[in-house]
Amino acid sequence: MKTIKYFIAAIAVGLLTSSCANDLNTLPEGNISGEQLNDDQSKPEKILGGIYLDLRSNGAGGTTSHSDFGIMGIKAGADLMSNDVIQAKNQHLGMFYNYEATNASNIASEIVWTTFYSRIFVINKLLDDLMNDSEAKIKAIKGQLLALRAYSYFYLVRFYANDFKAHQSEPGLPLVLTSANPSQGLPRSTVAEVYTQISKDIEESINLLDGFARPSRAQIDQRTAKAIAAEVFLQTGDYTKAAKYAGEGKQGIALMTEDDYTNTGFSSINNPEVIWGFHNTISTISIGNYYASFFSMFDNTNEGYAGAAQIYKQIDKRLYDAIPNTDYRKKVFNGSQSAKYTFNGKTKNYPAYVSWKFKDPSLFEGDYIYIRASSLYYVEAEALARQGREAEARQVLFAIASKRDQAYTLSTKTGNELINEIILQKRIELWGEGYAWFDMKRLNIPLERAYTGSNHTFGKFNLTTDKFRFQIPNKEINNNPQIKQNE
């Protein structure tokens, strides 16, 4: 693909000019060859470190937009397309909230496509060059690369294709699996073929990462790969594997405390629940622009776009009302009236339903959290329930819900009512963390914002889930004659 080839060149330059990823102690580098790898045995780690760094950096999607800041920007954008997260003004990230992002000409479609395909090509190049190397260190690098490729395709297919169920034979994505691709580009593989490759990659990753002890949570280890696998198999309806990997992924991890949840736990990679994230520093956050960052966009207490420009992020009132008053997760949201709130020595007035969940005491240097152990409780509970193992599902749900709400009692629900309770608890727990919209698409739950008493803003409309599919960006359509656009 000409577009993809352009992406490789762009990412090579980007990685070469990026700052050092302190967590990984690497100097990111881009274009590689077998000869270079032989000359410098540390080069694979450096390139891998560059991929991790670039996935959290401003410009990861190939633009200068302040909405372009890697995985966290895409997670934020996805949640803004759900019923649960509201943006006060039509500015940065507003294109997601009002669904302009789904259009081929919109910069958001390019950001999502470029963020992941750029990394896929670097991943493929490194995998090709390491193909015949069986050294233990290289085995762990291969495992991480395969997990990153699976993770990338998993995001891409959920944006640019219809949901797996009932759409398996429909167009998915071009499956680029090697750096030696035909110059005319590749056609779209089916949805089923894409998920088959994702499943293959992530399970091979799990095997390769057995025994790998990562130096920091910024790298993918076997636990992280299992967490990704759990989400993948929930999506495809393989509930046995989804429950298995979710249970193993969360095993031995302590849940965060009330103080963690209501104070600064969402800006620290030392949060006990963090399975995978990135520790930001002055050097990493300054790549691109301070304001092009998650906490600038979602921390209403900070001096960024949310806190200073008042592009507030708020919770849908229906979801807020569904949180019991005994549940401490309700404390991270304002109620139905404007109120004062003090954080980090500053007291401000806030509107109704504003979020105080994501609080960063520094100047946008808060750590990025990609996967928390909490998410796996809901994957495991739903997967067990869908297997008919409802008693086990209720116990898994109780294990986390009772930690958040001391008044919570073991559920007695069955069937769809139990599934609905699990999904509601998941929406409350993971608000703003990039899960709600994907679940809506998976479960065929429509967008319903135009209801009586709605507190939604410029995105106050209703949509069916067939409108959730992104168009492929014009740049790719124009440069790849083999690819067909979504209607």
Backbone torsions as a table, in degrees:
resi	resn	phi	psi	omega
1	MET	NA	130.3	-179.4
2	LYS	-64.6	-41.1	-179.8
3	THR	-61.4	-45.5	-179.1
4	ILE	-64.4	-37.4	178.0
5	LYS	-63.3	-37.8	175.5
6	TYR	-61.9	-40.1	180.0
7	PHE	-60.7	-41.4	179.8
8	ILE	-59.0	-46.8	-179.5
9	ALA	-62.5	-41.1	-178.6
10	ALA	-64.6	-43.2	-177.7
11	ILE	-71.2	-33.4	177.5
12	ALA	-60.3	-45.2	177.8
13	VAL	-64.5	-43.4	-178.3
14	GLY	-61.5	-42.4	-179.0
15	LEU	-69.5	-35.9	-179.8
16	LEU	-66.9	-30.5	-176.5
17	THR	-97.7	-2.2	-178.6
18	SER	-75.0	160.8	176.4
19	SER	-77.0	171.7	-179.2
20	CYS	-70.8	138.4	175.2
21	ALA	-86.2	99.7	-170.8
22	ASN	-58.3	-39.2	-178.3
23	ASP	-61.0	-34.1	-173.2
24	LEU	-99.4	-6.2	-178.5
25	ASN	51.7	49.4	-176.5
26	THR	-128.8	155.8	170.6
27	LEU	-108.4	103.4	-174.8
28	PRO	-59.2	135.6	176.2
29	GLU	-136.6	159.5	-171.1
30	GLY	-111.2	-88.3	-171.0
31	ASN	-65.3	132.3	-171.2
32	ILE	-134.8	161.8	173.8
33	SER	-144.7	162.5	178.5
34	GLY	-59.6	-38.2	179.6
35	GLU	-62.7	-42.4	178.8
36	GLN	-63.2	-40.1	-179.3
37	LEU	-63.9	-37.2	177.6
38	ASN	-67.9	-33.8	-179.1
39	ASP	-72.1	-31.3	-174.9
40	ASP	-135.4	100.8	-175.7
41	GLN	-68.5	-14.0	178.6
42	SER	-90.2	-4.4	-174.3
43	LYS	-61.4	-41.4	177.8
44	PRO	-56.1	-42.2	177.5
45	GLU	-63.4	-37.3	-179.3
46	LYS	-65.6	-43.7	-179.8
47	ILE	-67.6	-42.2	176.6
48	LEU	-60.0	-43.3	176.9
49	GLY	-60.3	-37.3	177.8
50	GLY	-63.9	-37.4	178.0
51	ILE	-64.2	-47.8	179.0
52	TYR	-59.0	-45.4	-178.7
53	LEU	-63.4	-44.1	-176.0
54	ASP	-67.9	-27.9	179.4
55	LEU	-72.0	-4.4	175.3
56	ARG	-120.8	11.6	-170.8
57	SER	-105.9	149.7	171.8
58	ASN	-59.6	132.0	-178.5
59	GLY	93.1	4.7	179.6
60	ALA	-58.7	-29.1	-179.7
61	GLY	-92.2	12.7	174.6
62	GLY	81.0	13.9	-179.6
63	THR	-124.4	172.9	174.4
64	THR	-100.7	6.9	-179.2
65	SER	-63.5	142.5	176.5
66	HIS	-75.3	-4.2	173.0
67	SER	-90.0	-0.4	-175.9
68	ASP	-105.1	91.9	179.2
69	PHE	-142.3	44.8	169.5
70	GLY	78.8	-152.9	-174.9
71	ILE	-54.1	-44.9	-175.7
72	MET	-67.0	-32.9	176.3
73	GLY	-66.9	-38.6	179.9
74	ILE	-72.5	-39.8	174.6
75	LYS	-60.8	-44.2	179.6
76	ALA	-62.4	-44.8	179.7
77	GLY	-61.9	-42.5	179.8
78	ALA	-61.7	-44.2	-179.8
79	ASP	-65.6	-30.9	177.8
80	LEU	-69.8	-11.2	176.5
81	MET	-92.8	0.3	-178.2
82	SER	-90.5	-179.7	173.9
83	ASN	-75.6	-16.3	-162.2
84	ASP	-97.9	-24.7	-173.9
85	VAL	-114.0	133.2	-175.3
86	ILE	-119.5	142.7	172.1
87	GLN	-114.6	133.5	-172.1
88	ALA	-71.7	-36.7	-175.5
89	LYS	-129.1	152.3	-179.9
90	ASN	-85.5	74.1	175.7
91	GLN	-131.8	-146.8	-174.8
92	HIS	-42.5	131.0	-176.4
93	LEU	71.2	-6.1	179.7
94	GLY	-60.9	-25.5	179.5
95	MET	-62.4	-29.3	174.9
96	PHE	-74.0	-47.0	-175.6
97	TYR	-60.9	-37.6	-178.9
98	ASN	-98.4	11.3	172.9
99	TYR	67.7	16.1	169.7
100	GLU	-68.7	-23.8	-177.0
101	ALA	-59.8	-24.9	-176.5
102	THR	-75.0	-11.7	-177.1
103	ASN	-80.5	142.9	-177.8
104	ALA	-60.5	-29.2	-177.6
105	SER	-86.6	-7.1	-177.5
106	ASN	-82.9	142.5	-176.5
107	ILE	-62.2	-26.3	-179.2
108	ALA	-63.8	-39.5	178.9
109	SER	-62.3	-39.1	177.4
110	GLU	-67.9	-39.2	-178.8
111	ILE	-61.8	-48.7	-178.1
112	VAL	-63.9	-47.7	-179.1
113	TRP	-59.2	-50.1	-175.0
114	THR	-68.5	-41.0	-178.6
115	THR	-52.4	-45.5	-174.6
116	PHE	-90.7	-40.5	179.6
117	TYR	-67.1	-33.0	176.1
118	SER	-59.0	-45.1	-179.2
119	ARG	-71.9	-35.2	179.0
120	ILE	-57.8	-39.1	-178.6
121	PHE	-71.7	-36.3	174.7
122	VAL	-67.8	-41.5	177.0
123	ILE	-58.1	-48.1	-178.8
124	ASN	-61.6	-41.3	-179.7
125	LYS	-61.6	-44.7	-178.9
126	LEU	-68.8	-40.0	177.5
127	LEU	-62.9	-41.1	177.8
128	ASP	-59.6	-43.6	-175.8
129	ASP	-73.9	-22.3	-179.3
130	LEU	-101.1	7.5	-170.5
131	MET	-52.1	-44.2	-173.4
132	ASN	-99.0	11.7	-178.9
133	ASP	-97.7	118.4	-176.5
134	SER	-106.2	10.4	178.9
135	GLU	-58.8	145.1	-175.9
136	ALA	-57.0	-42.3	180.0
137	LYS	-62.8	-40.8	-179.5
138	ILE	-70.5	-34.3	176.5
139	LYS	-57.2	-43.5	179.1
140	ALA	-67.5	-36.5	178.2
141	ILE	-66.1	-43.1	177.0
142	LYS	-59.6	-41.8	179.3
143	GLY	-60.3	-43.0	178.4
144	GLN	-66.4	-40.6	-179.7
145	LEU	-63.9	-42.2	178.6
146	LEU	-65.9	-38.4	177.0
147	ALA	-64.9	-41.1	178.3
148	LEU	-65.2	-37.9	178.1
149	ARG	-68.0	-42.6	177.2
150	ALA	-61.0	-44.8	179.9
151	TYR	-61.0	-41.7	-179.0
152	SER	-65.4	-48.5	179.3
153	TYR	-66.5	-31.7	178.3
154	PHE	-63.1	-42.8	175.9
155	TYR	-66.6	-47.0	-176.0
156	LEU	-60.0	-46.0	-176.0
157	VAL	-67.7	-29.4	178.8
158	ARG	-76.8	-23.6	175.0
159	PHE	-83.2	-46.4	-166.7
160	TYR	-102.4	3.1	177.2
161	ALA	-133.8	165.7	174.3
162	ASN	-73.8	168.1	-177.9
163	ASP	-61.8	154.9	-176.3
164	PHE	-57.3	-45.6	-175.7
165	LYS	-67.3	129.5	177.2
166	ALA	68.4	4.0	-178.7
167	HIS	-130.5	21.6	-171.2
168	GLN	-65.4	-29.0	-178.4
169	SER	-90.8	0.2	-178.8
170	GLU	-82.0	166.0	180.0
171	PRO	-61.6	134.0	176.3
172	GLY	-108.3	-100.0	-175.6
173	LEU	-139.2	158.0	166.0
174	PRO	-65.5	122.6	-178.5
175	LEU	-92.3	95.8	-179.8
176	VAL	-94.3	113.9	-172.1
177	LEU	-122.9	3.5	178.2
178	THR	-148.9	159.1	178.6
179	SER	-81.9	-7.9	178.7
180	ALA	-100.4	81.7	-176.7
181	ASN	-106.0	151.0	177.7
182	PRO	-62.8	142.2	-173.7
183	SER	-67.3	-22.6	-177.5
184	GLN	-82.0	-2.6	178.8
185	GLY	92.8	173.6	-178.1
186	LEU	-118.3	145.9	174.1
187	PRO	-76.2	174.7	179.4
188	ARG	-81.1	126.5	169.6
189	SER	-73.5	164.8	179.6
190	THR	-73.1	164.5	176.7
191	VAL	-57.4	-43.4	-179.5
192	ALA	-62.9	-41.6	-179.8
193	GLU	-65.1	-37.9	178.6
194	VAL	-65.0	-45.2	-179.7
195	TYR	-68.3	-31.7	175.2
196	THR	-61.8	-42.6	178.8
197	GLN	-68.0	-41.4	177.9
198	ILE	-58.9	-46.7	-179.4
199	SER	-62.6	-42.6	178.9
200	LYS	-61.3	-47.7	-178.6
201	ASP	-61.7	-45.7	-172.9
202	ILE	-72.6	-33.8	178.5
203	GLU	-74.9	-33.7	173.6
204	GLU	-65.9	-37.9	176.8
205	SER	-59.7	-44.6	179.6
206	ILE	-57.8	-42.8	179.3
207	ASN	-66.3	-43.9	-177.5
208	LEU	-67.5	-29.0	-176.4
209	LEU	-89.6	4.6	177.8
210	ASP	-61.7	122.3	179.2
211	GLY	86.7	-4.3	179.8
212	PHE	-76.8	123.7	176.8
213	ALA	-104.6	105.1	-176.4
214	ARG	-71.5	149.7	178.2
215	PRO	-74.8	-21.1	178.5
216	SER	-157.4	166.8	-179.9
217	ARG	-73.7	-1.8	175.9
218	ALA	-75.4	-14.4	179.0
219	GLN	-104.4	154.5	177.2
220	ILE	-83.4	128.4	172.4
221	ASP	-116.0	-171.9	-177.0
222	GLN	-63.5	-37.3	178.3
223	ARG	-60.6	-43.8	179.1
224	THR	-62.5	-44.2	179.0
225	ALA	-60.5	-38.5	177.5
226	LYS	-67.2	-35.7	177.4
227	ALA	-64.3	-42.4	177.3
228	ILE	-64.4	-43.9	180.0
229	ALA	-59.9	-39.3	-179.9
230	ALA	-59.4	-43.5	178.6
231	GLU	-65.7	-42.0	-179.0
232	VAL	-61.3	-47.7	-175.6
233	PHE	-75.4	-24.9	170.2
234	LEU	-63.9	-41.3	-179.2
235	GLN	-63.1	-41.3	-176.6
236	THR	-86.1	-5.8	178.6
237	GLY	84.4	13.8	173.2
238	ASP	-88.0	80.7	-169.6
239	TYR	-72.3	-24.0	176.4
240	THR	-65.1	-49.3	178.7
241	LYS	-68.7	-37.7	179.8
242	ALA	-59.5	-46.7	180.0
243	ALA	-66.2	-40.7	-179.0
244	LYS	-61.5	-52.3	-176.3
245	TYR	-70.0	-34.0	177.3
246	ALA	-65.3	-44.3	179.3
247	GLY	-62.8	-43.6	179.3
248	GLU	-70.0	-33.9	-178.2
249	GLY	-67.5	-33.9	-178.0
250	LYS	-95.3	-8.2	-175.3
251	GLN	-58.3	128.9	175.9
252	GLY	83.1	1.7	179.8
253	ILE	-98.3	127.9	178.7
254	ALA	-78.7	142.8	176.1
255	LEU	-75.2	149.9	179.2
256	MET	-66.6	153.6	-179.2
257	THR	-83.7	172.7	175.9
258	GLU	-60.8	-39.5	178.8
259	ASP	-64.2	-41.8	176.0
260	ASP	-57.4	-47.6	-173.1
261	TYR	-68.7	-39.7	-173.1
262	THR	-96.0	-8.3	-179.2
263	ASN	-108.0	-105.2	-174.1
264	THR	-119.8	22.2	-177.9
265	GLY	-63.4	-23.8	-178.4
266	PHE	-88.3	5.9	176.0
267	SER	-120.8	14.6	-177.0
268	SER	-131.0	126.0	177.4
269	ILE	-70.8	-12.5	176.3
270	ASN	-81.9	-3.4	170.5
271	ASN	-50.5	126.7	-173.6
272	PRO	-58.9	-22.5	-177.2
273	GLU	-82.8	-12.0	-172.5
274	VAL	-66.3	120.5	175.0
275	ILE	-94.1	-38.9	179.5
276	TRP	-150.0	133.7	178.7
277	GLY	-165.7	-161.8	179.5
278	PHE	-145.2	128.3	179.3
279	HIS	-85.3	109.8	-179.6
280	ASN	-82.7	147.4	175.2
281	THR	-134.5	178.2	177.8
282	ILE	-57.6	-39.6	-176.7
283	SER	-71.7	-38.0	-178.8
284	THR	-76.9	-38.7	-176.9
285	ILE	-72.9	-21.1	-178.8
286	SER	-83.6	-1.8	177.1
287	ILE	-71.9	107.7	-177.5
288	GLY	99.0	-86.6	-176.7
289	ASN	-163.9	135.2	178.2
290	TYR	-55.1	-40.2	-173.8
291	TYR	-74.0	-19.4	176.8
292	ALA	-87.6	71.1	-175.4
293	SER	-151.0	161.8	-176.6
294	PHE	-62.3	-45.3	-175.9
295	PHE	-71.8	-27.4	171.7
296	SER	-61.9	-35.8	-175.7
297	MET	-87.8	-33.0	-170.7
298	PHE	-117.2	-9.1	178.3
299	ASP	-92.5	100.4	-177.8
300	ASN	-71.3	-9.6	179.5
301	THR	-93.0	-10.5	-173.3
302	ASN	-89.8	-176.4	-177.8
303	GLU	-105.1	32.6	178.4
304	GLY	-100.5	-153.3	-177.1
305	TYR	-63.5	-38.3	-179.6
306	ALA	-73.3	-50.1	-173.0
307	GLY	-80.7	-38.9	-176.6
308	ALA	-94.3	-44.6	180.0
309	ALA	-83.0	-3.3	176.9
310	GLN	59.9	35.4	170.2
311	ILE	-87.5	65.7	-170.0
312	TYR	-62.8	149.0	169.4
313	LYS	-106.6	127.9	-173.6
314	GLN	-130.3	161.8	179.5
315	ILE	-96.7	141.4	173.7
316	ASP	-59.0	133.9	-173.5
317	LYS	-62.9	-31.3	178.8
318	ARG	-64.0	-40.7	179.3
319	LEU	-70.1	-40.5	178.1
320	TYR	-59.3	-45.3	-178.5
321	ASP	-65.9	-24.0	-179.4
322	ALA	-79.8	-11.3	179.0
323	ILE	-83.5	121.9	179.1
324	PRO	-61.3	148.7	179.0
325	ASN	-65.2	-20.4	178.5
326	THR	-83.4	-5.8	-178.2
327	ASP	-90.1	119.0	-175.0
328	TYR	-68.2	-12.9	176.3
329	ARG	-66.4	-19.1	178.6
330	LYS	-71.3	-20.4	-177.7
331	LYS	-68.7	-18.4	-178.0
332	VAL	-88.6	10.2	176.0
333	PHE	-131.4	145.4	172.6
334	ASN	-76.5	156.6	178.5
335	GLY	-87.1	-151.5	-171.4
336	SER	-80.0	-4.0	-179.9
337	GLN	-120.7	154.4	174.2
338	SER	-63.2	151.4	-175.5
339	ALA	-155.5	159.2	173.6
340	LYS	-89.9	148.0	178.8
341	TYR	-145.1	135.3	-178.5
342	THR	-113.0	128.4	174.9
343	PHE	-148.3	137.8	175.8
344	ASN	57.5	35.9	177.3
345	GLY	80.0	6.6	-178.9
346	LYS	-121.5	131.7	177.2
347	THR	-109.7	128.0	-179.7
348	LYS	-133.0	159.1	173.4
349	ASN	-91.3	135.6	-176.9
350	TYR	-127.2	150.0	178.1
351	PRO	-77.2	173.7	179.2
352	ALA	-61.3	145.4	172.7
353	TYR	63.7	17.1	178.4
354	VAL	-71.5	152.7	179.6
355	SER	-94.0	138.8	169.6
356	TRP	-120.2	23.1	-174.8
357	LYS	-71.1	-45.1	-175.0
358	PHE	-100.0	100.6	-176.1
359	LYS	-121.6	124.2	-177.7
360	ASP	-117.5	113.5	-178.4
361	PRO	-72.5	-10.5	179.0
362	SER	-98.4	-172.5	177.5
363	LEU	-93.1	80.0	177.3
364	PHE	63.9	21.9	179.2
365	GLU	-97.5	11.4	179.6
366	GLY	-59.2	147.0	-179.4
367	ASP	-71.1	153.8	177.6
368	TYR	-97.9	129.7	179.3
369	ILE	-110.5	115.0	-179.0
370	TYR	-89.8	-44.1	-178.6
371	ILE	-136.5	128.3	173.1
372	ARG	-109.9	152.3	178.7
373	ALA	-60.8	-29.9	-179.1
374	SER	-54.3	-39.0	-176.9
375	SER	-58.8	-30.9	-175.2
376	LEU	-75.1	-23.1	174.8
377	TYR	-61.5	-42.2	-176.9
378	TYR	-75.1	-34.4	174.3
379	VAL	-63.0	-48.8	-178.4
380	GLU	-63.8	-44.1	-178.5
381	ALA	-62.6	-45.8	179.6
382	GLU	-64.9	-43.7	-179.0
383	ALA	-63.1	-38.6	176.7
384	LEU	-66.5	-44.2	-179.5
385	ALA	-61.0	-39.4	-178.3
386	ARG	-73.9	-13.5	172.6
387	GLN	-89.4	-2.7	-176.0
388	GLY	86.6	5.7	-179.7
389	ARG	-92.1	61.8	-168.9
390	GLU	-70.1	-35.5	178.8
391	ALA	-61.8	-42.0	177.5
392	GLU	-66.5	-40.0	179.7
393	ALA	-61.6	-42.8	179.8
394	ARG	-63.5	-36.1	179.7
395	GLN	-68.2	-41.3	178.1
396	VAL	-63.2	-43.5	178.7
397	LEU	-63.4	-41.4	179.9
398	PHE	-62.4	-36.6	-176.6
399	ALA	-58.4	-33.5	179.1
400	ILE	-99.4	-41.0	-177.0
401	ALA	-63.3	-35.8	-179.9
402	SER	-71.8	-22.7	174.9
403	LYS	-73.2	-34.2	-179.0
404	ARG	-84.1	-27.2	-175.7
405	ASP	-139.8	106.4	-177.1
406	GLN	-64.4	-19.0	179.8
407	ALA	-88.2	-4.2	-178.3
408	TYR	-68.5	135.0	177.8
409	THR	-114.8	156.5	-178.1
410	LEU	-55.9	127.9	-177.3
411	SER	-63.2	146.3	174.1
412	THR	-112.7	7.2	-174.9
413	LYS	-74.0	158.0	177.7
414	THR	-136.0	168.5	173.5
415	GLY	56.6	-139.9	-178.0
416	ASN	-63.7	-29.7	179.0
417	GLU	-65.4	-37.4	177.1
418	LEU	-68.2	-44.2	177.2
419	ILE	-58.0	-45.0	-179.3
420	ASN	-62.6	-36.9	177.6
421	GLU	-66.5	-40.8	178.1
422	ILE	-61.6	-45.4	-178.5
423	ILE	-66.2	-39.1	177.7
424	LEU	-62.4	-46.3	178.6
425	GLN	-61.7	-37.2	178.1
426	LYS	-65.3	-42.3	178.6
427	ARG	-62.1	-40.4	178.9
428	ILE	-66.1	-49.3	-175.7
429	GLU	-63.5	-43.3	-169.1
430	LEU	-105.9	21.4	179.2
431	TRP	-54.1	128.4	177.3
432	GLY	79.6	4.3	-176.6
433	GLU	-105.6	6.7	170.3
434	GLY	92.6	31.8	-177.9
435	TYR	-118.9	-30.8	-167.0
436	ALA	-61.9	-45.1	-176.8
437	TRP	-67.7	-39.9	178.4
438	PHE	-63.1	-37.7	176.8
439	ASP	-68.6	-38.2	176.8
440	MET	-59.3	-43.7	179.8
441	LYS	-66.3	-43.1	-179.4
442	ARG	-65.2	-38.0	-175.0
443	LEU	-97.1	4.2	179.7
444	ASN	58.5	46.1	177.5
445	ILE	-99.4	118.6	-175.6
446	PRO	-71.4	161.7	172.6
447	LEU	-79.3	124.2	-179.7
448	GLU	-134.6	92.9	-179.0
449	ARG	-110.6	-20.8	-177.8
450	ALA	-93.1	73.7	179.3
451	TYR	-120.6	163.0	-179.5
452	THR	-61.0	124.3	-180.0
453	GLY	83.6	9.8	-178.0
454	SER	-57.9	140.4	175.0
455	ASN	-104.6	14.7	175.8
456	HIS	-71.4	158.7	-170.7
457	THR	-109.3	-117.5	-175.6
458	PHE	-72.8	-5.8	177.3
459	GLY	-105.9	33.7	-174.6
460	LYS	-84.9	84.5	177.6
461	PHE	-153.1	169.7	179.5
462	ASN	-114.9	144.7	179.1
463	LEU	-144.1	147.2	171.4
464	THR	-85.4	162.2	-171.3
465	THR	-69.5	-13.7	175.8
466	ASP	-69.1	-11.1	176.9
467	LYS	-92.4	3.3	-176.4
468	PHE	-85.5	-8.8	-176.6
469	ARG	-84.3	129.6	177.4
470	PHE	-76.8	146.8	167.0
471	GLN	-79.7	149.5	176.8
472	ILE	-70.1	136.9	-175.1
473	PRO	-59.4	146.4	-177.5
474	ASN	-55.5	-35.4	-178.7
475	LYS	-57.9	-41.3	179.6
476	GLU	-72.4	-42.1	179.1
477	ILE	-59.9	-41.9	-177.2
478	ASN	-70.6	-25.5	-173.6
479	ASN	-107.1	-8.3	-179.3
480	ASN	-123.6	100.0	-177.3
481	PRO	-67.5	-13.1	-177.7
482	GLN	-87.0	-11.6	-172.1
483	ILE	-98.2	143.3	178.5
484	LYS	-113.6	141.8	-175.5
485	GLN	-78.1	150.6	168.0
486	ASN	-71.5	139.5	179.4
487	GLU	-75.7	NA	NA
